Amino acid sequence: MADTRSNFAESDAYLSTLIQELHSAHATNTAMAMGRRGFFKLAGGSAAGLILGFYLGGEAFAAEATDGRDQPMNAFIRIAPDNTITIYSKCPEIGQGIKTSFGVIIAEELDADWNHVVMEQADINPKVYGSQGAGGSTSIPHAWTQLRQAGASAKAMLVAAAAKQWGVDASQITARDSALTHAASGRSASYGAMAVAAAGVPVPDPQSLTLKARSEYRLIGKRYRGVDDPKVVTGEPLFGIDVRRPGMVYANYTKCPAAGGKVRSFNVDEIKALRGVLDAFAIEGTGISVEVMPGVAIIATDTWSAFQAKNNLKVDWDLSEASTDSSSSFSVEARKRAASFPKRLDDDVGDVDRSFANAAKTIEAYYEYPFAAHVPLEPMNTTAHWHDGTMEMWVPTQQPDRGLPVIAKVAGIPEERIVMHQTRVGGGFGRRLVNDYACEAAAIARRVNAPVKLQWTREDDFGHDFYRPAGYHQFKGAIDRDGRLDAWQEHFITFTADGKKEAAGANLTDNLKYSIKAPNLRRAKTMLPLKIPTGAWRAPGDNAQVFAAQSFMHELSLASGHDHVDFLIAAVNRDVPELAPKDKSVNFSPKRATDVIRMCADKAGWGKALPSGSGLGLAWCYSHAGHVAQAVELSVDAQKQIRIDRIVVVLDVGPIIDMAGSEAQAQGASTDALSTAMGLKITIENGQIQEQNYNAYPILRLPFAPMTIDAYFIQSDNPPTGMGEPAFPALAPALGNAIFAATGERVRRLPLRDLGYSLTT
């Protein structure tokens, strides 16, 4: 690979230096002609505060007006004399298209010509940009107003500058396609020509900005090619794994196969004598899985030598505190525990026992799904350089700002001494919400007098993940004499890491409580002890719990004698005030749910006659603030081979920013969900992960990917929500319901390959 984003520090030095200098100046009450009150007033206005914090201090920009360089308008936007507009994307690009969407949002309010826009990745500086994470489909909803204000503020400054220069009222100036026009006098100027003058204009109060209505959008909602797509497909170095620095050395880090094991000793002399090896040493670490667990670091002249040395590593592990977890034992134990409903309830609405006693029908079912690994295509890696009292890092992470305090702790330095550069991320799915690999790199870098790239192997990724927890659900439901859902009882068997609260990612999701509104409802959990680290996995909680709940809803609808679609809509619209979201930020809407279910049924041809052996299944979910329904049409042969004929997904996630990117996310999430439902499972025995590479973890291959995935969107004036996760959860139950429609066999356990199912073309 050619030299990578090793020029990150140089290319963004101008921007980063200004940010750091201005914050330093503010902290010391020097070099800024502004008062505390003014700063904090605008800081309360989200983006405008960040813009103000970066922009004000005219002296800092005075030199820029005469040397022909790009003119910074605020922390997000720079405008060059040739009218090139550089927009900085503050959040990690992990394949979800955020680098493109963020640019479109800013360019919309700026009224920029998209052809003039160049997108760059911002460095990490939460003091300037606020939250810079990507996870939970929150990047757009969290940044929506901030980015719009950034674009609108810069446009207002350009308009004000033109009005002053031309001696006209600002209201008479039109901004469009990166140009300013005064129709009455015939004057016009490009943004680039006016940028220097605009730099001297006071930053507008955010409350004075008028943001566009949806009917005024000219860029938002169109189709865009991803801004990095040409670079990705031609193999340009964008990813963390590509980073190279002058004089760089390479490292690998080996931890105990069973979580919690410690290093007693290792064959240090033998490893150091191997070709290409520069050093090898044990690290005690912090003993915290999200930071640095004990292990052995090998430093080499190249990655290959580090990996070869790792293959010859012999470690005497202290297993006295190591995990002895067993997924097969968990499955057996959960079955035993399922029969006894806990006395301590998580939710208790109405009178469930009375409903069961008076029900026309009651249905019971037990559902189960396994542990799962993230296994993004790019294994964990970080490049770190300890120099001049500073830890400089190049990290492919989903949560860079969350990583700063833990890296500082591990390195034994203040957060201010960390300089973190974002690289493109080769897949996250929740794995890179945790910065353990960056912490390991920092711990290693403190002992190496050179830039060092820590590179995990594929086996490291499989063996030391933060896994999606397995889950077990015992359901009981009641149908009243009108065929309506009257009672819902759910016993959730999950895991705890400390004996007090659920392990990471193992909580009972509230989304199901909002979306399955039985007037009599109770839910409770039993927690099994677990040492294996777990965490958020694409569409946390919903990714598997929706499979269990929406499959059981299909069982209940069949028992009711009503059409499944009608049954779902009736349940969504039951008036149960106790189940209304208490959190005002929760945007669950029965109407939006009804609309996506009805449209999905319509687009899928619900109720149409199908040949023998074919089936159509439908399910829906409220997930990550998105309302989504999915339908699967398939056929199943005598050998249990499944052919997917068509997948339909309908989403209401507010206004779509990039239609092409949103369709890709809907299709990608559906394919990922199909892959997971069909074949993915992590097994644990004696605390060790049994699947160590893709050969034992059969992610869907291209020949078996669905040929037809039709995505539809119900756009609205609701604030936009994320697209990375909502289209995942409802696929598995729609698939299972379709299998039942085709074969009469109810799928209550994943993955389907364990039940003998496979995909065919």
LINMO-V36975 format. One record per residue. N is the residue number from 1. OMEGA is omega in whole degrees, -180 to 180 (NA if undefined). Layout:
N/OMEGA, N/OMEGA
//
This chain:
1/179, 2/180, 3/-170, 4/179, 5/174, 6/178, 7/180, 8/-175, 9/-178, 10/-175, 11/-179, 12/-177, 13/-180, 14/-179, 15/-176, 16/-179, 17/179, 18/180, 19/-177, 20/-179, 21/-177, 22/177, 23/177, 24/180, 25/179, 26/-177, 27/-178, 28/179, 29/178, 30/173, 31/176, 32/179, 33/-179, 34/-180, 35/178, 36/-176, 37/179, 38/-179, 39/-176, 40/176, 41/-178, 42/177, 43/177, 44/-179, 45/176, 46/-173, 47/-176, 48/176, 49/179, 50/177, 51/-179, 52/-178, 53/179, 54/-167, 55/-171, 56/-173, 57/-173, 58/-179, 59/-177, 60/-178, 61/-173, 62/-178, 63/-176, 64/-177, 65/-175, 66/-175, 67/173, 68/-180, 69/178, 70/179, 71/178, 72/175, 73/174, 74/-174, 75/-176, 76/-166, 77/169, 78/-178, 79/-179, 80/179, 81/180, 82/178, 83/171, 84/-179, 85/178, 86/179, 87/-179, 88/177, 89/-171, 90/-173, 91/-178, 92/172, 93/-177, 94/-178, 95/-179, 96/176, 97/-174, 98/-179, 99/176, 100/-176, 101/179, 102/178, 103/-180, 104/-179, 105/-180, 106/-178, 107/178, 108/-178, 109/176, 110/-173, 111/-180, 112/170, 113/-176, 114/179, 115/178, 116/-171, 117/172, 118/-179, 119/175, 120/178, 121/177, 122/171, 123/-175, 124/175, 125/-178, 126/179, 127/-180, 128/-171, 129/-172, 130/-179, 131/180, 132/-178, 133/174, 134/-180, 135/180, 136/-178, 137/-175, 138/-174, 139/-179, 140/-180, 141/180, 142/-174, 143/-172, 144/-178, 145/-180, 146/-178, 147/178, 148/179, 149/178, 150/179, 151/-178, 152/180, 153/179, 154/178, 155/180, 156/179, 157/177, 158/179, 159/-179, 160/179, 161/179, 162/-180, 163/180, 164/-178, 165/-177, 166/180, 167/180, 168/178, 169/-178, 170/-178, 171/-179, 172/-177, 173/178, 174/174, 175/-178, 176/176, 177/176, 178/179, 179/178, 180/-176, 181/171, 182/-170, 183/-175, 184/-178, 185/-179, 186/-180, 187/177, 188/178, 189/175, 190/175, 191/-178, 192/-180, 193/-175, 194/-171, 195/-179, 196/178, 197/-179, 198/-180, 199/-180, 200/-179, 201/176, 202/178, 203/-177, 204/172, 205/-178, 206/-180, 207/-179, 208/-176, 209/175, 210/-180, 211/-174, 212/168, 213/-178, 214/-180, 215/-178, 216/-177, 217/175, 218/-180, 219/-179, 220/178, 221/178, 222/179, 223/-179, 224/168, 225/179, 226/-173, 227/179, 228/-173, 229/-180, 230/179, 231/-180, 232/-174, 233/177, 234/173, 235/177, 236/-176, 237/-179, 238/-168, 239/178, 240/-178, 241/-179, 242/-169, 243/171, 244/178, 245/177, 246/178, 247/-174, 248/171, 249/-170, 250/-176, 251/168, 252/-177, 253/-177, 254/177, 255/-178, 256/179, 257/176, 258/-176, 259/178, 260/178, 261/-178, 262/-180, 263/169, 264/-180, 265/174, 266/-176, 267/-171, 268/-177, 269/179, 270/-179, 271/-179, 272/-179, 273/-177, 274/-179, 275/177, 276/-179, 277/180, 278/-178, 279/174, 280/-178, 281/177, 282/176, 283/180, 284/179, 285/179, 286/-177, 287/179, 288/-170, 289/-180, 290/178, 291/-179, 292/173, 293/-179, 294/180, 295/-179, 296/177, 297/175, 298/180, 299/-175, 300/-179, 301/180, 302/-177, 303/-178, 304/-180, 305/178, 306/180, 307/179, 308/178, 309/178, 310/179, 311/180, 312/-178, 313/177, 314/-176, 315/172, 316/-175, 317/170, 318/-175, 319/-174, 320/180, 321/-176, 322/179, 323/170, 324/-177, 325/178, 326/-179, 327/179, 328/178, 329/177, 330/-178, 331/179, 332/-178, 333/-180, 334/177, 335/180, 336/-176, 337/-173, 338/-174, 339/-176, 340/-178, 341/-177, 342/177, 343/179, 344/-173, 345/172, 346/178, 347/-180, 348/-177, 349/177, 350/-179, 351/-175, 352/-178, 353/179, 354/178, 355/179, 356/-178, 357/-176, 358/-172, 359/171, 360/177, 361/170, 362/-178, 363/176, 364/179, 365/179, 366/-179, 367/-176, 368/174, 369/-168, 370/167, 371/178, 372/179, 373/-180, 374/-180, 375/173, 376/-175, 377/178, 378/178, 379/-178, 380/179, 381/174, 382/172, 383/-177, 384/179, 385/177, 386/-178, 387/176, 388/179, 389/-178, 390/173, 391/178, 392/-171, 393/173, 394/-166, 395/170, 396/-173, 397/173, 398/-176, 399/-178, 400/-178, 401/175, 402/-180, 403/-174, 404/-178, 405/-179, 406/176, 407/178, 408/179, 409/-178, 410/-178, 411/-180, 412/-179, 413/175, 414/178, 415/-178, 416/-179, 417/176, 418/173, 419/-175, 420/176, 421/176, 422/168, 423/172, 424/-175, 425/-180, 426/179, 427/179, 428/178, 429/-179, 430/-178, 431/-175, 432/165, 433/179, 434/-174, 435/-178, 436/-179, 437/176, 438/176, 439/178, 440/180, 441/179, 442/179, 443/179, 444/-177, 445/179, 446/-178, 447/-177, 448/-177, 449/-179, 450/170, 451/-178, 452/175, 453/173, 454/-179, 455/175, 456/169, 457/176, 458/180, 459/174, 460/-179, 461/180, 462/-172, 463/-176, 464/179, 465/167, 466/-162, 467/168, 468/-180, 469/168, 470/180, 471/-176, 472/-174, 473/170, 474/-177, 475/166, 476/-179, 477/179, 478/175, 479/-179, 480/-173, 481/174, 482/179, 483/180, 484/174, 485/-176, 486/-179, 487/179, 488/176, 489/-176, 490/173, 491/-176, 492/176, 493/-173, 494/-170, 495/174, 496/178, 497/-177, 498/-180, 499/-177, 500/-178, 501/-178, 502/172, 503/-179, 504/180, 505/-174, 506/-178, 507/176, 508/-173, 509/177, 510/-178, 511/-179, 512/178, 513/180, 514/-170, 515/175, 516/-169, 517/173, 518/-179, 519/174, 520/-172, 521/170, 522/180, 523/179, 524/-178, 525/169, 526/-176, 527/177, 528/-179, 529/-176, 530/175, 531/178, 532/-180, 533/178, 534/-179, 535/180, 536/-180, 537/-170, 538/-173, 539/-174, 540/-180, 541/-178, 542/-171, 543/179, 544/-179, 545/177, 546/175, 547/-177, 548/-174, 549/-177, 550/173, 551/178, 552/175, 553/177, 554/176, 555/180, 556/-180, 557/177, 558/179, 559/-178, 560/-176, 561/179, 562/174, 563/-175, 564/-180, 565/178, 566/-180, 567/179, 568/-177, 569/178, 570/-180, 571/180, 572/-172, 573/175, 574/-180, 575/179, 576/-174, 577/-178, 578/-178, 579/175, 580/-180, 581/177, 582/180, 583/-177, 584/180, 585/179, 586/-173, 587/-179, 588/-177, 589/176, 590/180, 591/180, 592/177, 593/179, 594/-176, 595/-179, 596/179, 597/-179, 598/-179, 599/179, 600/178, 601/-180, 602/-178, 603/-180, 604/-178, 605/-178, 606/180, 607/-180, 608/178, 609/180, 610/178, 611/176, 612/-179, 613/178, 614/-180, 615/177, 616/180, 617/-178, 618/175, 619/179, 620/177, 621/165, 622/-173, 623/177, 624/177, 625/177, 626/174, 627/-170, 628/172, 629/180, 630/177, 631/178, 632/172, 633/-174, 634/171, 635/-179, 636/-180, 637/-175, 638/179, 639/180, 640/173, 641/-176, 642/170, 643/178, 644/-180, 645/-176, 646/171, 647/176, 648/177, 649/180, 650/-175, 651/166, 652/179, 653/-177, 654/-179, 655/179, 656/-179, 657/-179, 658/-175, 659/-180, 660/179, 661/180, 662/176, 663/180, 664/178, 665/178, 666/180, 667/-180, 668/179, 669/178, 670/179, 671/178, 672/180, 673/176, 674/179, 675/-178, 676/-179, 677/-176, 678/-166, 679/-167, 680/-179, 681/172, 682/176, 683/-177, 684/175, 685/-178, 686/176, 687/-176, 688/180, 689/-176, 690/179, 691/-174, 692/179, 693/-175, 694/180, 695/179, 696/-177, 697/-165, 698/173, 699/-176, 700/176, 701/-172, 702/-178, 703/-177, 704/178, 705/-180, 706/-180, 707/-176, 708/172, 709/-178, 710/-180, 711/178, 712/-177, 713/171, 714/-176, 715/-175, 716/177, 717/174, 718/178, 719/-178, 720/175, 721/-174, 722/-178, 723/-172, 724/-171, 725/-172, 726/-177, 727/179, 728/-163, 729/-172, 730/-177, 731/-176, 732/177, 733/176, 734/177, 735/180, 736/179, 737/177, 738/177, 739/177, 740/180, 741/-178, 742/-170, 743/-174, 744/179, 745/179, 746/179, 747/179, 748/-179, 749/176, 750/1, 751/-176, 752/180, 753/177, 754/178, 755/177, 756/-179, 757/174, 758/178, 759/174, 760/-179, 761/NA
//
